[in-house]
Amino acid sequence: MPKNLRGFLRKLVDLREGAEDKKTIVENVKDESDFTAVRFWILVSAVLVASVGLNMNSVPVIIGAMLISPLMGPIVSMGVALSTYDWGLMRRSLRNFIILTAIGVVMSTIYFALSPINNAQSELLARTQPTIFDILIAIFGGVAGFIAVSRARGGGTVIPGVAIATALMPPLCTIGYGVGTLQAKFFLGASYLYLINSIFICLAVLVVAGYMKLPKRDYPDAEQKKKVNRVISAVIIVMVLPALYFAYTFVQQNNFNQNANKYIAQEFEAAGHVVIYRDVSQRENKIELAVLGQRFTESDIAVFNAKLPQYDLDSANLVLRQDEFSLSEEEWEQILLQVQSDDEKIATLEARAASERASFMSPSKILEEAKTINSLVSDIAVGMLNYGSLENEITGPRQVVTVYTSEPLSNEAAEQLRSWLRTRLQEDQLAFYFIPEIANDATQP
């Protein structure tokens, strides 16, 4: 390799090139880790800004809170303390880190406990299940952050980027959300993410600071070094193993979602079916769909199920919600939010109106109401009869209601049900049948 090229590559990878004086770097790091009134008020402001952003699901506001957060200082300082064996600095940095964390949790807890908006938005949910990818972000962010800190100039654009990438403030405020709303899922998931970010930023700084050969405060013997290395290794193992599991489940869910979306697009949407609702869950191994204005026969459903293995969905369970009125109010609202064009929105609203009419006229709904009128009613069947000959001036098909009761009804009770059903079904010409027959009834129409 030419000498000039070797020199260029050596200069390219040498992190000590252009760095501050080593003692100056250590002093700057110490200054950044100190707990002052200014950092206290900056932290309080950052926590409240981030909490509002998470509460309102506003990404720009959350990013703004990351930029003003003072949490990086003590973490970087702990990494330098480990590298230089400066246990006094380590104790001071750890104490300040714990104080800053406690203040952040308390302030965010107070905010979310008082906030009238308690439902978890996507930005809050995103901080509850960290993976190995978050560890990688923290490591590379810590490396970039300390390199920037070690330079006299040029770190101005790096530090904000590191603050955004490593994202210490959102999980800290999510911990407060979990405490303020008494939801353990958010508290545990966000605490794990916060610890991952903090610990691996610290360890990344430890590695870079060791490479830069910062002056050591103490020179421990081999046994002390082994002890420190064992503690660091144990922390890494404890933090990495759950993240690996979460990463595995994340990849599985992502693959399942991709295959399911491809299946829906090719087998339903490409065939002209308008899918108005979908719920794809790898954990439940389920693909649940509702199709606008469409009913499928058992043979149709069997064909759809037979095509699942073609999309690597062999064990998936396809659930088709055939009646639109089986969708809840929240599910209809979700569908309307996803609709883009006006034509689709009109079609969705028409389907919803039709589903509400169908729900109102469904036999199960009628039975539920009939039981409140007479507790002896056990079932109701509603249908149409087509007569072979025209009698009693009846023309065309006639709607029939069969009422099943646990014991024979009296004439008065039966007439009460007849009157209610005529009004309820908005039909005067109804044929009624009671099983068992009405006691002493000779006037049944």
RACORWO-V906584 format. One record per backbone hydrogen bond with DSSP energy under -1.0 kcal/mol. CO is the residue of the C=O (numbers start at 0). NH is the residue of the N-H. If there is no record, write none. Layout:
# RACORWO-V906584
CO/NH
CO/NH
This chain:
# RACORWO-V906584
1/5
2/6
3/7
4/8
5/9
6/10
7/11
8/12
13/16
15/18
20/24
21/25
22/26
23/27
24/28
25/29
26/30
27/31
28/32
35/39
36/40
37/41
38/42
39/43
40/44
41/45
42/46
43/47
44/48
45/49
46/50
47/51
48/52
49/53
50/54
51/55
52/57
57/61
58/62
59/63
60/64
61/65
62/66
63/67
71/75
72/76
73/77
74/78
75/79
76/80
77/81
78/82
79/83
80/85
83/216
83/217
84/86
85/89
86/90
87/91
88/92
89/93
90/94
91/95
92/96
93/97
94/98
95/99
96/100
97/101
98/102
99/103
100/104
101/105
102/106
103/107
104/108
105/109
106/110
107/111
108/112
109/113
110/114
120/124
121/125
123/126
124/127
130/134
131/135
132/136
133/137
134/138
135/139
136/140
137/141
138/142
139/143
140/144
141/145
142/146
143/147
144/148
145/149
147/150
149/19
154/158
157/161
158/162
159/163
160/164
161/165
162/166
167/171
168/172
169/173
170/174
171/175
172/176
173/177
174/178
175/179
176/180
177/182
182/186
183/187
184/188
185/189
186/190
187/191
188/192
189/193
190/194
191/195
192/196
193/197
194/198
195/199
196/200
197/201
198/202
199/203
200/204
201/205
202/206
203/207
204/208
205/209
206/210
207/211
208/213
220/224
221/225
222/226
223/227
224/228
225/229
226/230
227/231
228/232
229/233
230/234
231/235
232/236
233/237
234/238
235/239
236/240
239/243
240/244
241/245
242/131
242/246
243/247
244/248
245/249
246/250
247/251
248/252
249/253
250/254
251/255
252/256
253/257
254/258
255/259
256/260
257/261
258/262
259/263
260/264
261/265
262/266
263/267
263/268
264/269
267/272
268/271
273/291
276/289
278/287
280/285
284/316
285/280
286/318
287/278
288/320
289/275
289/276
290/293
296/300
297/301
298/302
299/303
300/304
301/305
302/306
304/307
307/310
307/312
308/311
312/315
316/286
318/288
319/321
322/325
323/326
327/331
328/332
329/333
330/334
331/335
332/336
333/337
334/338
340/344
341/345
342/346
343/347
344/348
345/349
346/350
347/351
348/352
349/353
350/354
351/355
352/356
353/357
354/358
355/359
356/360
361/365
362/366
363/367
364/368
365/369
366/370
369/373
373/376
375/405
378/403
380/401
382/399
384/397
390/393
397/384
398/430
399/382
400/432
401/380
402/434
403/377
403/378
408/438
409/413
410/414
411/415
412/416
413/417
414/418
415/419
416/420
417/421
418/422
419/423
420/424
421/426
427/429
430/400
432/402
434/404
437/440
